[in-house]
Amino acid sequence: MDAALFATFTRVEQKHWWFRARREIVLAVAGQLLPQGARVLDVGCGTGFVLERLRERYEAFGVDVSPLAVELCRARRLDRVALGSTEDLSAVDGCRFGGIFLLDVLEHLDDDLGALARLRQALTPGGVVVITVPAFRFLWSPHDDANEHRRRYTLDQLRTLLTRAGFEVERATYFNTSLFPLAAVVRVVGRLLGARGAGGLRIPPEPINGALRRIFASERRWLTHGPHGGSFPFGVSLLAVGRRAA
């Protein structure tokens, strides 16, 4: 991700409905999986938007391939952040984690299977990896191009990927389901009309932005319903939890 896009993320993620709602959902799911004080690692932590909330409950570390991302994290007073990637975890060498977060990271990687297999070795026995990725190839848009995505996933593809990497698939579901019809229409029509640019990073005007956040974030109630959470049959994104066998 280039410097200009990082600057855009830093500017918009504090207010943008998608970033805020996804963070609420991820934190709620993590709360079901991990005890307070667990050691966790946010791989591809970006500007630290999620990491700063993870550290409120956990012993949280972060790595990112971008020196600018690390700098932006440290500007947020996140001192347990270093250069690193799914291929190079030397910055946390010797550490084992109860939870690893891969939040919209796998779709950027050429070797997503190898990345998961390596990260499995950094988990304690019984530890979990929490993954979010974009769903459905037909939803591909200029936003995917701008963010240098390699792919979007289906539920079966993500389940198979986790299994091949040696994980027990504890759960896998689509999410961002309530807004799926709107997103599908906007992206398909935009592609037909030849829309360009990373329009998904523009903050809608209030009260639309607030309404979208509330609609999306409300899914956390169902996703954390019961001991293993509920699931959705379709959505703009996917959420999965893989566990390293104890």
Number of C-alpha atoms within 10 A of each C-alpha: 13 11 12 9 14 16 14 12 18 16 13 14 17 12 14 21 23 21 17 18 21 22 18 20 22 21 17 15 21 20 15 14 17 17 12 12 13 15 21 26 29 23 24 23 29 27 25 26 19 21 26 18 14 21 17 11 16 19 16 24 24 29 27 24 19 21 15 17 25 25 19 19 25 16 12 14 12 20 14 18 25 24 20 21 19 22 13 15 19 12 16 19 9 9 14 19 25 23 26 26 23 20 22 18 19 24 21 17 15 12 13 17 17 16 17 23 18 15 20 25 13 21 23 18 15 14 22 28 27 21 21 24 23 26 24 18 11 11 18 18 21 18 17 19 13 15 14 14 18 14 17 22 17 18 19 10 11 22 21 13 18 24 17 14 19 17 22 17 19 14 16 23 23 22 26 26 19 18 14 16 11 10 16 17 12 13 18 16 12 14 16 8 9 10 15 13 12 15 12 13 18 12 16 14 9 9 8 12 15 14 12 19 19 15 15 21 21 16 22 21 14 12 21 18 14 10 8 13 16 16 17 16 9 18 22 20 22 25 26 21 24 26 24 21 14 7
